[in-house]
């Protein structure tokens, strides 16, 4: 994930201390209002929206932030890109997840390419198993200041074989955006707006582009929490909108939720942009963006939850993401209690 912007060490420590204030676990009879009120102690938290059975049952903004205002969802946008790859396959623009990428980006390959570039597939990019050195984390700054982000991503040295261990790299999902642009005949933003237009409330407000004009696949995308929830509801509903219009096949969603590797960010499973875990005893699929931009789907409860946070602070190693997981756990228990007549 992108590195934290430089601050003084004292300030960084103070922020980290605030972010890691323990989030209280509630008894099962806590109401959603109680839970969202207590969540105000998470000082980086900006919004929470909860939908059950397709209806918003609770939402709250903190410190003046609103669920209707666009925010940078950071790497949570990776699931939007991987879903677009599924749509492109279903529309015949791409052959399938096992299609090699070298033939899709022939003009951007290094002059003397490593032969293993021929072995990287769309699936490898979506599951972060390309084998190329990461362009995220400590390498992110150098990558986004290069003159050509696509060529720079493809020119990274191999640190594993294609299909090997997970190497989290936004360069991989940016290559997917470049591929969508090439096969779709228009920008990734234009394709997203066209393909997701039937989803009521879906809207992308802004999206950063690279020097060649390709929209950054998997980062720096702005949409409102309610818009992200609308996307999540379509996924939870098996790829169909509330009005019954199909956006992507249910088979693709299930494929996206198959564990293909294990994330070093907490040891959770990882599919096509989705992290996979059990939270409060329920299988949960979630998208996670830097700072704590979260889209959670709990399929067996028909539950979709969006949380947004300050996008300039970390959320992994300092425990903040785990506080958000705990918050989701309390939400799950409250919803279960309501469904059981409590």
SULNOR-V364955 format. One record per residue. N is the residue number from 1. RES is the residue in three letters. PHI is phi in whole degrees, 0 to 359 (999 if undefined). OMEGA is omega in degrees with one decimal (none if undefined). BURIAL is I if it has 9 or more other C-alpha atoms within 8 Angstrom, else O. Layout:
N;RES;PHI;OMEGA;BURIAL + N;RES;PHI;OMEGA;BURIAL
//
This chain:
1;UNK;999;-178.1;I + 2;UNK;303;-178.1;I + 3;UNK;290;176.1;I + 4;UNK;298;176.9;O + 5;UNK;303;-172.9;O + 6;UNK;296;174.2;O + 7;UNK;220;177.1;O + 8;UNK;291;-178.2;O + 9;UNK;298;-179.6;O + 10;UNK;298;179.8;O + 11;UNK;296;-179.3;O + 12;UNK;298;179.6;I + 13;UNK;294;179.1;O + 14;UNK;295;177.9;O + 15;UNK;298;-179.5;I + 16;UNK;300;179.6;I + 17;UNK;297;179.1;O + 18;UNK;293;-177.0;I + 19;UNK;293;-172.9;I + 20;UNK;259;172.9;I + 21;UNK;302;-175.4;O + 22;UNK;302;176.1;O + 23;UNK;268;-174.5;I + 24;UNK;291;173.8;O + 25;UNK;274;-176.5;O + 26;UNK;258;169.2;O + 27;UNK;291;-174.2;O + 28;UNK;293;-178.1;O + 29;UNK;272;176.3;O + 30;UNK;292;177.8;I + 31;UNK;275;176.4;O + 32;UNK;298;177.5;I + 33;UNK;297;177.1;O + 34;UNK;299;-175.9;O + 35;UNK;295;-179.3;I + 36;UNK;290;175.0;I + 37;UNK;293;179.7;O + 38;UNK;294;-178.6;O + 39;UNK;296;176.8;I + 40;UNK;299;177.5;I + 41;UNK;290;175.7;O + 42;UNK;278;-165.7;I + 43;UNK;294;179.3;O + 44;UNK;275;-175.0;O + 45;UNK;290;-179.2;I + 46;UNK;246;179.9;I + 47;UNK;213;170.3;I + 48;UNK;221;174.8;I + 49;UNK;229;-176.7;I + 50;UNK;235;177.2;I + 51;UNK;236;176.5;I + 52;UNK;233;-179.7;I + 53;UNK;54;175.3;O + 54;UNK;84;-179.9;I + 55;UNK;237;175.5;O + 56;UNK;288;-177.2;I + 57;UNK;252;176.3;O + 58;UNK;194;173.2;I + 59;UNK;203;-180.0;I + 60;UNK;204;169.7;I + 61;UNK;250;-177.1;I + 62;UNK;240;174.9;I + 63;UNK;53;175.1;O + 64;UNK;88;179.0;O + 65;UNK;275;-176.3;I + 66;UNK;236;-179.2;I + 67;UNK;288;179.9;I + 68;UNK;267;-174.2;O + 69;UNK;269;177.9;I + 70;UNK;298;176.5;I + 71;UNK;217;178.7;I + 72;UNK;283;-178.1;I + 73;UNK;273;174.1;I + 74;UNK;52;-173.0;I + 75;UNK;285;171.8;I + 76;UNK;299;179.0;I + 77;UNK;290;179.4;I + 78;UNK;299;-179.6;I + 79;UNK;288;174.2;I + 80;UNK;292;-179.8;I + 81;UNK;293;-178.8;I + 82;UNK;293;174.8;I + 83;UNK;294;177.3;I + 84;UNK;296;175.7;I + 85;UNK;297;176.9;I + 86;UNK;300;178.3;I + 87;UNK;295;179.8;I + 88;UNK;298;176.9;I + 89;UNK;295;-177.6;I + 90;UNK;292;177.8;I + 91;UNK;270;177.9;O + 92;UNK;82;178.8;O + 93;UNK;281;176.0;I + 94;UNK;230;-174.2;I + 95;UNK;282;-176.9;O + 96;UNK;164;-176.0;O + 97;UNK;297;-179.0;O + 98;UNK;270;178.3;O + 99;UNK;291;176.1;I + 100;UNK;295;-175.8;I + 101;UNK;269;-174.3;I + 102;UNK;301;-179.4;I + 103;UNK;285;-179.8;O + 104;UNK;272;-179.7;O + 105;UNK;229;-172.0;I + 106;UNK;296;-176.3;O + 107;UNK;281;-176.5;O + 108;UNK;249;178.4;O + 109;UNK;286;175.7;I + 110;UNK;300;-178.3;O + 111;UNK;297;176.3;O + 112;UNK;239;-171.0;O + 113;UNK;291;170.2;O + 114;UNK;298;-178.2;O + 115;UNK;304;-178.5;O + 116;UNK;291;174.2;O + 117;UNK;301;178.8;I + 118;UNK;292;-176.4;O + 119;UNK;266;-178.8;O + 120;UNK;285;-179.1;I + 121;UNK;247;173.1;I + 122;UNK;304;179.2;I + 123;UNK;301;179.5;I + 124;UNK;299;179.2;I + 125;UNK;293;-177.1;I + 126;UNK;291;-178.1;I + 127;UNK;259;178.6;I + 128;UNK;61;-179.8;I + 129;UNK;237;-178.2;I + 130;UNK;291;-177.7;I + 131;UNK;90;-179.6;I + 132;UNK;280;177.2;I + 133;UNK;303;-176.1;I + 134;UNK;297;169.2;I + 135;UNK;258;177.7;I + 136;UNK;262;178.7;I + 137;UNK;64;-176.4;I + 138;UNK;295;-177.3;O + 139;UNK;266;-172.2;I + 140;UNK;296;-177.3;I + 141;UNK;300;179.3;I + 142;UNK;296;-178.3;O + 143;UNK;294;-175.1;I + 144;UNK;281;171.8;O + 145;UNK;259;174.9;O + 146;UNK;286;-175.9;O + 147;UNK;279;-179.1;O + 148;UNK;211;-173.3;I + 149;UNK;291;-179.9;I + 150;UNK;294;-179.6;I + 151;UNK;296;179.3;I + 152;UNK;296;178.6;I + 153;UNK;297;-179.3;I + 154;UNK;286;-178.6;I + 155;UNK;270;178.8;I + 156;UNK;296;178.7;I + 157;UNK;289;176.1;O + 158;UNK;283;173.7;O + 159;UNK;245;174.6;O + 160;UNK;200;177.7;I + 161;UNK;278;173.1;I + 162;UNK;305;-175.9;I + 163;UNK;91;-178.4;I + 164;UNK;276;-176.8;I + 165;UNK;294;177.4;I + 166;UNK;291;174.4;I + 167;UNK;236;-174.5;I + 168;UNK;293;-173.6;O + 169;UNK;208;177.1;I + 170;UNK;295;174.1;I + 171;UNK;303;179.8;I + 172;UNK;295;180.0;I + 173;UNK;285;173.9;I + 174;UNK;291;174.7;I + 175;UNK;299;176.7;I + 176;UNK;297;177.8;I + 177;UNK;296;177.7;I + 178;UNK;295;178.8;I + 179;UNK;293;177.3;I + 180;UNK;300;178.5;I + 181;UNK;297;-177.6;I + 182;UNK;291;-174.8;I + 183;UNK;273;-177.2;O + 184;UNK;272;177.4;I + 185;UNK;75;175.1;O + 186;UNK;204;-173.9;O + 187;UNK;293;176.1;I + 188;UNK;300;178.8;I + 189;UNK;296;179.2;I + 190;UNK;298;178.6;O + 191;UNK;295;-180.0;I + 192;UNK;299;-179.4;I + 193;UNK;294;178.6;I + 194;UNK;286;-173.2;O + 195;UNK;288;-178.0;O + 196;UNK;261;-178.1;I + 197;UNK;304;-179.8;I + 198;UNK;294;-179.7;O + 199;UNK;281;-179.7;I + 200;UNK;298;178.3;O + 201;UNK;93;-179.9;O + 202;UNK;282;178.9;I + 203;UNK;200;171.9;O + 204;UNK;258;-174.8;I + 205;UNK;273;-178.3;O + 206;UNK;201;-178.4;O + 207;UNK;201;-178.9;I + 208;UNK;289;178.4;I + 209;UNK;239;177.1;I + 210;UNK;275;-177.4;I + 211;UNK;301;178.2;O + 212;UNK;268;177.6;O + 213;UNK;90;178.7;O + 214;UNK;276;-178.6;I + 215;UNK;291;-172.3;I + 216;UNK;293;-179.3;I + 217;UNK;292;172.1;I + 218;UNK;98;175.4;I + 219;UNK;193;172.6;I + 220;UNK;53;177.2;I + 221;UNK;243;-177.5;I + 222;UNK;252;172.0;I + 223;UNK;205;-179.1;I + 224;UNK;281;174.2;I + 225;UNK;304;178.5;I + 226;UNK;294;176.9;I + 227;UNK;292;176.9;I + 228;UNK;297;176.4;I + 229;UNK;298;179.4;I + 230;UNK;300;176.2;I + 231;UNK;297;-179.3;I + 232;UNK;299;178.7;I + 233;UNK;295;175.9;I + 234;UNK;298;178.6;I + 235;UNK;295;-179.8;I + 236;UNK;301;-177.4;I + 237;UNK;275;175.2;O + 238;UNK;78;177.3;I + 239;UNK;92;-176.3;I + 240;UNK;243;177.0;I + 241;UNK;285;177.4;I + 242;UNK;299;178.6;O + 243;UNK;272;175.3;O + 244;UNK;90;179.3;O + 245;UNK;270;-177.5;O + 246;UNK;279;178.0;O + 247;UNK;256;-179.9;I + 248;UNK;212;-175.1;I + 249;UNK;287;175.3;I + 250;UNK;296;178.3;O + 251;UNK;298;179.0;O + 252;UNK;293;178.4;I + 253;UNK;298;178.4;I + 254;UNK;297;177.1;O + 255;UNK;296;179.6;I + 256;UNK;295;-178.1;I + 257;UNK;266;175.0;I + 258;UNK;281;179.2;I + 259;UNK;290;-179.8;I + 260;UNK;244;179.8;O + 261;UNK;200;179.3;I + 262;UNK;237;-178.4;I + 263;UNK;281;173.3;I + 264;UNK;281;176.7;O + 265;UNK;272;177.0;O + 266;UNK;101;175.5;O + 267;UNK;78;178.8;O + 268;UNK;280;176.1;I + 269;UNK;291;-179.6;I + 270;UNK;216;177.7;I + 271;UNK;251;176.5;I + 272;UNK;262;-179.4;I + 273;UNK;87;-177.9;I + 274;UNK;260;167.8;I + 275;UNK;275;-173.7;I + 276;UNK;233;-178.8;I + 277;UNK;202;167.8;I + 278;UNK;252;176.6;O + 279;UNK;232;-177.6;I + 280;UNK;55;176.1;O + 281;UNK;82;-178.1;O + 282;UNK;235;174.4;O + 283;UNK;302;-174.6;I + 284;UNK;228;174.3;I + 285;UNK;247;-178.6;I + 286;UNK;214;170.4;I + 287;UNK;259;-173.8;I + 288;UNK;225;176.8;I + 289;UNK;246;-178.5;I + 290;UNK;311;179.2;I + 291;UNK;90;-179.1;I + 292;UNK;107;173.3;I + 293;UNK;263;-168.6;I + 294;UNK;236;167.9;I + 295;UNK;237;-179.6;I + 296;UNK;253;171.4;I + 297;UNK;232;177.2;I + 298;UNK;245;-168.4;I + 299;UNK;301;-173.4;I + 300;UNK;286;174.1;O + 301;UNK;251;-175.0;O + 302;UNK;51;-172.8;I + 303;UNK;243;174.7;I + 304;UNK;231;-177.2;I + 305;UNK;227;174.2;I + 306;UNK;244;171.8;I + 307;UNK;230;173.9;I + 308;UNK;238;-174.3;I + 309;UNK;218;174.9;I + 310;UNK;303;-175.2;I + 311;UNK;279;-178.5;I + 312;UNK;260;-179.0;O + 313;UNK;248;179.9;I + 314;UNK;288;179.4;I + 315;UNK;217;-176.3;I + 316;UNK;268;-173.2;I + 317;UNK;294;-179.3;O + 318;UNK;273;176.0;I + 319;UNK;90;-176.6;I + 320;UNK;295;177.5;I + 321;UNK;302;178.9;I + 322;UNK;294;174.9;O + 323;UNK;295;177.7;I + 324;UNK;292;174.8;I + 325;UNK;300;178.7;I + 326;UNK;296;176.3;I + 327;UNK;299;176.5;I + 328;UNK;299;179.1;I + 329;UNK;303;178.1;I + 330;UNK;292;176.3;I + 331;UNK;297;179.1;I + 332;UNK;301;-178.4;I + 333;UNK;294;178.1;I + 334;UNK;294;179.1;I + 335;UNK;294;177.3;I + 336;UNK;300;-179.2;I + 337;UNK;298;178.2;I + 338;UNK;294;-179.6;O + 339;UNK;295;-179.3;O + 340;UNK;272;175.8;O + 341;UNK;85;-178.8;O + 342;UNK;281;none;O
//
